[in-house]
Amino acid sequence: MYVLKERLAKLNPPVPVPNHCRIRLDANESYKNLPDYMIEEIQRMVGGIEFNRYPDPFSADLCKGFAEYYGVDPNCVVAGNGSDELISIINANFLDPGEKMVVIAPDFAMYQFYGELNEQDIVAVPKNPDFTVDMDRVIAAAREANANLICFSNPCNPTSLGIDKSDVLRLTESVDSLVVVDEAYMDFWDEGQSMMDQVKSHNNLIVLRTCSKALGLAAVRIGFAVADETLTRVLKSVKPAFNMNTVAQTIGTALFKYPDHLRANTMEIIEERDRLKKALAELNEKTGLFEEVLDSKNNFVVVRTLQADAICEKLRERSISVSNHHSFIRITVGRDWENRELAEALAEIANEIKL
Ligand SMILES: *Cc1c(COP(=O)(O)O)cnc(C)c1O
């Protein structure tokens, strides 16, 4: 008789929530599709694919494009079907069940999800009440737990704050565990804070990047792991052989042919984010709707408020979706008119809610 393992029997697939909102500021996507000339180039290149052939298992052209754009060695780059797949691959292969994974809470939920799926022990080190990270505390916790893996996002989703490179370096050099730094949003902060230039001198470091945020390619599923040659060899050995289909490889390769567009577009999103942050801070001065509008290194702005549930509900009634974290709200930057409508809606809501 076949008996399904208990840890699998209790699982349920995530329920996709259809988002029909007119203004969608909940998923940290780029608010702009690719320009028409890039879509035309992609169509031309996809038209040239030999669809009957298997893909390149190592996505060489795509990794080369990524490496040139970010100034890293292509021999240190592995492509994944979104950075999500790379997190899954790292968790499943670098740790055994029962081993320890350190996360810094709150952080991106997928680290803990894959850790639990692989029956690892999660050690959650809390952030300070203001969401900053006490790195000494993280180092002490990792040492005490004899951690096998430490995984965190920098700059952080969902807190919108960045951890200084000097702290990330100190952590990497103070522990015996693998350190995975997820830099999905580093494009919006400062490439000088990236750890990608440290992988060759640190054999326990993997940096993750993605095409889903600043580069505007969430639909296509492309992420990258950057690490030294040994870790890169391991990642290439354990990943599913054909994890990147030829269509995605081709689209990603086309994208990196336009580095000037990508940089200008990223700058534009940063400027839009700063305008959104200023608008929210001004609204808050008038209404006191929030306790605080946080600094942001990402493509979203975080506001702390005790009224998060009520505010999100009232925004949804106006067909505006944001991400509700109950003690705070995460608002992805949208187009200028979307950000303006959001600010107008929040001003109305401030009048409706008894503060
Ligand atoms: C959005 C996001 C990613 C990107 O995931 P993909 O699978 O590459 O789309 C990775 N890490 C964090 C922290 C994110 O917020």
The ligand as an ORCA input file, in Angstrom:
! r2SCAN-3c Opt
* xyz 0 1
  C      10.713     39.496     -6.445
  C      11.802     38.877     -5.686
  C      12.628     37.922     -6.269
  C      12.493     37.595     -7.720
  O      12.074     36.333     -7.925
  P      12.052     35.779     -9.425
  O      11.778     34.335     -9.172
  O      13.405     36.024    -10.006
  O      10.973     36.498    -10.133
  C      13.647     37.372     -5.535
  N      13.873     37.763     -4.265
  C      13.122     38.705     -3.680
  C      13.454     39.152     -2.300
  C      12.051     39.269     -4.356
  O      11.286     40.182     -3.763
*
